[in-house]
Amino acid sequence: MSCPLTLAWDERLTGYDFGPGHPLAPVRVELTMALARELGVLSRPDVTMVTPAPAEQAELELVHDAAYIDAVRQAGRDGRPNGRYGLGTTDNPVFTGMHEASALVAGATLAAARAVWRGETGHGVNIAGGLHHAMRRSASGFCVYNDPAIAIRWMLAQGAQRIAYVDVDVHHGDGVQAAFYDDPRVLTISLHEHPATLFPGTGLATETGTGDGRGYAVNVPLPAGTGDAGWLRAFDAVVPPLLRAFAPEVLVSQHGCDSHRLDPLANLSLSVDGQRRTELMVHDLAHEVAGGRWLLTGGGGYELVQVVPRTWTHLLAVASGAPVDPALAVPAGWRSFATERTGEHAPERMTDGAPAEFIPVSAGIDPADRVDATIMNTCRAVFAWHGLSAPF
């Protein structure tokens, strides 16, 4: 299908850099863009690249307190930690120009959101975005400004009445959930590793929202070790029926790829192929339930050479309407560049060789299976709020 895609990109986005040894190394974004270029994804006729401007103060204040923004700006100038606002921790060390770099990430997601909302494009993407842990008054989990939440708030301010946010990062999308926990205009759905075994320690199925937002926060906390079949089964059981019932005007998604089995910071066991299948499912849902209006971002992902560039190149290709064949060889030029930049031996194909198949819950559900038990808990917690019956 035809999928006009607007990509907000500036080389300065790699300036969001917490320094040597930090897991969120900007080389992962650099390698992604290089691989997407090498495979011709960025030169497709329906792909437009725009240069974003940094988010302005008023735009950042859609989600963050002014005092926090001032603290970020000051810390980036004097280099001093500010524990009150989560600045200067191991996860969020202070770096020079931190405000400017973080505001540019937020501005890139806003640029993509504007293009989608104004009908200038079908899909908009900031592959360097997805900083979903940042809270109103604090940095958290490598995230300073919460660009998905800022973009959603901006679209609400333009008149949007229903926006759905789907987060497939291995970590709970806690910052976005918190921003809209009492707002029925925003349906947040997060699939992630169970909080008993992973940061940030939230995201149980019982977290469903508060006040008018009750039932509009959805969490699918999957057990450590879950692979493609379980992940895709859970996604298929929970996400499509909720999105169809909610009928969003825009679908927003965060595509952290740290759910991969090689990721050093988490414990799920997906393949690149399973992540690609998820991307295809989200893309199809954007066309089915939101008229093709899809805002997407990157997110986590800390296997910098073996996973992130391939998974996010697949994501960009899916969003362009012309998915890359998983069997395709990774270009030799890119492999040499990746080795030059990181010293690592780069992968040779765009696939992990996994089937990325699953059995839908309509074929039967087993309460003794930990993934199925998670599906049951989530459906029981939220489906009735949307007039849905549990699929078991």
Long-range contacts (C-beta under 8 A, 24 or more apart in sequence): 1-287, 1-321, 2-46, 2-122, 2-321, 3-46, 3-122, 3-123, 3-283, 3-292, 3-319, 3-320, 3-321, 4-46, 4-48, 4-121, 4-122, 4-123, 5-46, 5-47, 5-48, 5-121, 5-122, 5-123, 5-124, 5-125, 5-316, 5-319, 5-320, 5-321, 6-48, 6-49, 6-50, 6-111, 6-112, 6-115, 6-116, 6-120, 6-121, 6-123, 6-124, 6-125, 7-42, 7-47, 7-48, 7-49, 7-50, 7-112, 7-124, 7-125, 7-126, 7-127, 7-316, 8-49, 8-50, 8-51, 8-52, 8-107, 8-108, 8-109, 8-111, 8-112, 8-124, 8-125, 8-126, 9-33, 9-49, 9-50, 9-51, 9-52, 9-108, 9-126, 9-127, 9-128, 10-51, 10-52, 10-104, 10-108, 12-101, 12-104, 13-104, 13-105, 13-108, 13-128, 14-128, 15-97, 15-100, 15-101, 15-104, 16-101, 16-102, 16-104, 16-105, 16-128, 17-95, 17-101, 18-92, 18-93, 18-95, 18-142, 19-93, 19-95, 22-93, 22-142, 23-142, 23-264, 23-265, 23-302, 24-142, 24-300, 24-302, 25-302, 25-304, 26-128, 27-304, 27-341, 27-342, 28-301, 28-302, 28-304, 28-308, 28-309, 29-127, 29-128, 29-298, 30-341, 31-304, 31-305, 31-308, 31-309, 31-334, 31-337, 31-338, 31-341, 31-342, 32-127, 32-298, 32-308, 32-309, 32-312, 32-313, 32-316, 33-127, 34-309, 34-334, 34-337, 34-338, 35-309, 35-310, 35-313, 35-330, 35-331, 35-334, 36-312, 36-313, 36-316, 36-317, 38-331, 38-333, 38-334, 39-313, 39-317, 39-324, 39-328, 39-331, 41-313, 41-316, 41-317, 41-320, 41-322, 41-324, 42-316, 44-320, 44-322, 46-320, 46-321, 47-320, 48-121, 50-111, 50-115, 52-104, 52-107, 52-108, 52-110, 52-111, 52-126, 53-107, 53-111, 54-100, 54-103, 54-104, 54-106, 54-107, 55-103, 55-104, 55-106, 55-107, 55-110, 55-145, 55-147, 55-150, 56-103, 59-106, 59-107, 59-110, 59-150, 59-154, 60-103, 60-106, 60-145, 60-150, 62-149, 62-150, 62-153, 62-154, 62-157, 63-134, 63-136, 63-145, 63-146, 63-149, 63-150, 63-153, 63-179, 64-134, 64-136, 64-137, 64-145, 64-146, 65-136, 65-137, 67-137, 68-136, 68-137, 68-138, 69-99, 72-98, 72-99, 72-102, 72-139, 72-144, 72-145, 73-99, 76-100, 76-101, 85-137, 85-138, 85-139, 86-135, 86-138, 86-139, 86-140, 87-139, 89-139, 91-139, 91-140, 91-141, 91-142, 92-139, 92-140, 92-141, 92-142, 92-143, 92-144, 98-144, 99-144, 102-131, 102-144, 102-145, 103-145, 105-129, 105-131, 105-145, 105-147, 106-145, 106-146, 106-147, 106-150, 106-151, 108-147, 109-147, 109-148, 109-150, 109-151, 109-295, 109-297, 110-147, 110-150, 110-151, 110-154, 112-151, 112-295, 112-296, 113-151, 113-152, 113-154, 113-155, 113-295, 114-154, 116-250, 116-293, 116-294, 116-295, 117-155, 117-158, 117-160, 117-250, 117-293, 122-292, 122-293, 122-294, 123-286, 123-292, 123-294, 123-295, 123-296, 123-319, 123-320, 124-294, 124-295, 124-296, 125-295, 125-296, 125-297, 125-315, 125-316, 125-319, 126-297, 126-298, 127-297, 127-298, 127-312, 127-315, 127-316, 128-297, 128-298, 129-297, 129-298, 129-299, 130-169, 130-254, 130-255, 130-256, 130-297, 130-298, 130-299, 130-300, 131-175, 131-299, 132-167, 132-169, 132-171, 132-173, 132-174, 132-175, 132-176, 132-254, 132-256, 132-299, 133-171, 133-173, 133-174, 133-175, 133-200, 134-175, 135-174, 135-175, 135-178, 136-178, 136-179, 140-174, 140-175, 140-200, 141-171, 141-199, 141-200, 142-300, 143-175, 146-175, 146-176, 146-179, 147-297, 148-173, 148-176, 148-252, 148-254, 148-297, 149-175, 149-176, 149-179, 149-180, 151-252, 151-295, 152-176, 152-179, 152-180, 152-186, 152-252, 153-179, 155-250, 156-185, 156-186, 160-185, 160-249, 160-250, 161-185, 161-249, 162-187, 162-246, 162-247, 162-248, 162-249, 163-187, 163-248, 163-249, 163-250, 163-251, 163-252, 164-188, 164-189, 164-242, 164-243, 164-246, 164-248, 164-250, 164-251, 164-252, 164-289, 164-290, 165-189, 165-252, 165-253, 165-254, 166-190, 166-239, 166-243, 166-251, 166-252, 166-253, 166-254, 166-282, 167-191, 167-192, 167-253, 167-254, 167-256, 167-299, 168-235, 168-253, 168-254, 168-255, 168-256, 168-259, 168-275, 168-278, 168-282, 169-254, 169-255, 169-256, 169-258, 169-259, 169-299, 169-300, 170-198, 170-256, 170-258, 170-259, 170-263, 170-265, 170-266, 170-268, 170-300, 171-198, 171-199, 171-200, 171-256, 171-258, 171-266, 171-300, 172-200, 172-202, 172-203, 172-219, 172-221, 173-203, 173-254, 174-200, 174-202, 174-203, 176-254, 177-202, 177-203, 177-207, 177-217, 177-219, 180-213, 180-216, 180-217, 181-209, 181-210, 181-213, 181-217, 182-209, 182-210, 182-211, 182-212, 182-213, 183-212, 183-213, 183-216, 184-209, 184-212, 184-213, 184-215, 184-216, 186-213, 186-216, 187-216, 187-218, 187-242, 187-243, 187-246, 187-248, 188-216, 188-217, 188-218, 189-218, 189-219, 189-220, 189-238, 189-239, 189-242, 189-243, 190-218, 190-219, 190-220, 191-220, 191-222, 191-231, 191-234, 191-235, 191-238, 191-239, 192-219, 192-220, 192-221, 192-222, 193-221, 193-222, 193-223, 193-224, 193-226, 193-259, 193-266, 193-267, 193-268, 194-221, 194-222, 194-223, 194-224, 194-374, 195-221, 197-224, 197-267, 198-224, 198-266, 198-267, 205-374, 205-377, 205-378, 205-380, 205-381, 205-382, 206-377, 206-381, 208-381, 208-382, 208-385, 214-385, 215-382, 215-384, 215-385, 215-386, 216-385, 217-382, 218-242, 218-378, 218-381, 218-382, 219-378, 220-374, 220-375, 220-378, 221-374, 222-268, 222-371, 222-374, 223-370, 223-371, 223-374, 224-267, 224-268, 225-267, 225-268, 225-269, 226-268, 226-269, 226-270, 226-371, 227-261, 227-268, 227-269, 227-270, 227-271, 227-274, 228-269, 228-270, 228-271, 228-273, 228-274, 228-277, 228-354, 228-355, 228-356, 228-357, 228-358, 229-357, 229-358, 229-359, 230-358, 230-371, 231-259, 231-268, 231-270, 231-274, 231-278, 231-358, 232-274, 232-277, 232-278, 232-281, 232-356, 232-357, 232-358, 233-358, 233-359, 233-360, 233-361, 233-371, 233-372, 233-375, 234-371, 234-374, 234-375, 234-378, 235-278, 235-281, 236-281, 236-358, 236-360, 236-361, 237-360, 237-361, 237-375, 237-379, 237-391, 238-375, 238-378, 238-379, 239-281, 239-285, 240-281, 240-285, 241-383, 241-386, 241-388, 241-391, 242-382, 242-383, 242-386, 242-388, 243-285, 243-288, 243-289, 243-290, 244-288, 244-289, 245-386, 245-387, 245-388, 246-289, 246-386, 247-289, 248-289, 248-290, 249-290, 249-291, 249-293, 250-290, 250-293, 250-294, 250-295, 251-282, 251-285, 251-286, 251-289, 251-290, 251-293, 251-294, 251-295, 252-294, 252-295, 252-296, 253-282, 253-286, 253-294, 253-295, 253-296, 253-297, 254-296, 254-297, 254-298, 254-299, 255-279, 255-282, 255-296, 255-297, 255-298, 255-299, 255-311, 255-312, 255-315, 256-298, 256-299, 256-300, 256-301, 257-298, 257-299, 257-300, 257-301, 257-307, 257-308, 257-311, 257-312, 258-299, 258-300, 258-301, 258-302, 258-303, 260-301, 260-303, 260-307, 260-311, 262-303, 262-306, 262-307, 263-301, 263-302, 263-303, 263-307, 264-302, 264-303, 265-300, 265-302, 271-352, 271-353, 271-354, 271-356, 272-307, 272-310, 272-311, 272-314, 272-326, 272-350, 272-351, 272-352, 272-354, 273-326, 273-351, 273-352, 273-353, 273-354, 273-355, 273-356, 274-354, 274-356, 275-311, 275-314, 276-311, 276-314, 276-315, 276-318, 276-323, 276-326, 276-356, 277-356, 279-314, 279-315, 279-318, 279-319, 280-318, 280-323, 283-318, 283-319, 294-319, 304-342, 304-344, 305-338, 305-342, 305-344, 305-346, 305-347, 306-344, 306-346, 306-347, 309-334, 309-338, 310-347, 310-350, 313-350, 314-350, 324-350, 325-350, 326-350, 326-351, 327-351, 361-391, 361-392, 362-391, 365-391, 365-392
